[in-house]
Amino acid sequence: MTKYRYFNALRKLVIVVSGVFLLSGCSHLGSLGEREETTAATDEALHPYTPTVTRKAPVRLQTVPVREDDVWARIRNGLSWEAPDNPAMQEALNYYLNQERFLESINGRAALYLHYIVEQVEERDMPLELALLPIVESSLNPVARSRQQALGLWQIMPATGEYLGLDSDWWYDGRRDVRASTHAALDYLQNLYEAVDGDWTLAIAAYNAGIGRVTRAVQRNAEARRPTDYWSLRLPAETHKYVPRLLALSMLIADPEGWGVALPAVANSPAFAAVPTGGQIELARAAELADVPLATLKALNPGHLRWATAPSVNELLLPPAAAEQFRQQLATLPAQERVSWQRHQVRNGETLSHIARRYDTSVAMLQQVNGLRGHMIRAGSQLMIPRGGDWQGSLAQRESAPQAQGYRVRRGDSLYRIAGRFKVSVEELLAWNALNPGEPIYPGQRLTVYPGGG
């Protein structure tokens, strides 16, 4: 069967079963080894599966000339895997086709991040299908957080992030950083690929379920003299869906018109340039110097968690057209307007006077910055210490930054209604709470909200 006849046959099959109810959940969130150890109860979620067709050698899904102005076309031209014809693939295709305008809905984020991811995948000579993995993981949202605390474009767990060398502190989380998380995730995928003897389907499954779970499944099948390919293994339900969803995305992108999905062009050019900051700087001030919207600056630098850049990170990502202006304006910024911040953990026996003398500042300033009404401080508490002339202006920016608050869903609520109440977008609510588009909410559910936008 040629690839085009296969597409048409499978498309007809999808139409026939389009009414199948699909579990939305958060199955695409929370990867990178979070389920390395499991209990016996987990085995109930294992799905043994025998493919209905034999997996063929990789071939191009579609051969089209590269359009220099569209990164989707660039990806399409580099796709090299063939999807089998089986129920898992049919379900994966339905998952996306039943989310109306899914690919169109992520196009704004694709314009910011996808070109960089594609460049990194190509530079390592890895399959371009892997550039689509952040869509499966997070819908290309760098601030998406799963219920298991996986975070970022690539949904990296805290312990895995530490293992991969991603910095994380009060100021910054490398799992949300576009460049740092991409480098770490691709390193990890390469390691997994080598660990499973060069089988990308097994490597991707291990990315989701953990290398231990996958190798044990392979060993069980080998001992039972059963096939040891991905499609034949008994794996968790989430992992059972994971590889098919990546392949289904590849199919949609290979032939969007044939599948009836909208795929607006995304510029095939860098969306950002890295510019040195020369030290810590408030994001609002940086946006003003670069003459770009603050929301754009935050979207390009999601690794910064506070109102100012992290002390350990001395670069900002800016739209290429704004990079030179930022350099010039930053060079003329008076030294007294540069402010740096430290965090001080109060020790036993310390007083505000001791701390003020240590940092060559005043008790009044410490009280104002940290919202203290008196002189009482407790051991173990944290104080913010600004250093520089314009600390009051920096403090004002800190205090105006949105703060997270909890919201309990009420009867009759919808995401649209909650978004309107807090003056945020539905997309932001989805990201802050690791919800899938179309996923229902229920009375009593706790949501995280940043009033006015986070």
Secondary structure, DSSP 8 states (H G I E B T S, - for coil): --HHHHHHHHHHHHHHTTT-----TTTTS--SSTTSS--GGGGGGEE----SS-------S------TT-HHHHHHHH-------SHHHHHHHHHHHTSTTHHHHTHHHHHHHHHHHHHHHHHTT--GGGGGHHHHHHTT-TT-B-TT--BTTTTB-HHHHHHTT--BSSSBBTTT-HHHHHHHHHHHHHHHHHHTTS-HHHHHHHHHH-HHHHHHHHHHHHHTT---SGGGS-EEHHHHHHHHHHHHHHHHHHSHHHHT-------SS-S-EEEE-SS--BHHHHHHHHTS-HHHHHHH-TTB-SSB--TT--EEEE-HHHHHHHHHHHHTS-GGG--EEEEEE--TT--HHHHHHHTT--HHHHHHHHT-SSS---TT-EEEEEESTTHHHHHHHHHHS---EEEE--TT--HHHHHHHHT--HHHHHHHTT--TT----TT-EEEE-TT--
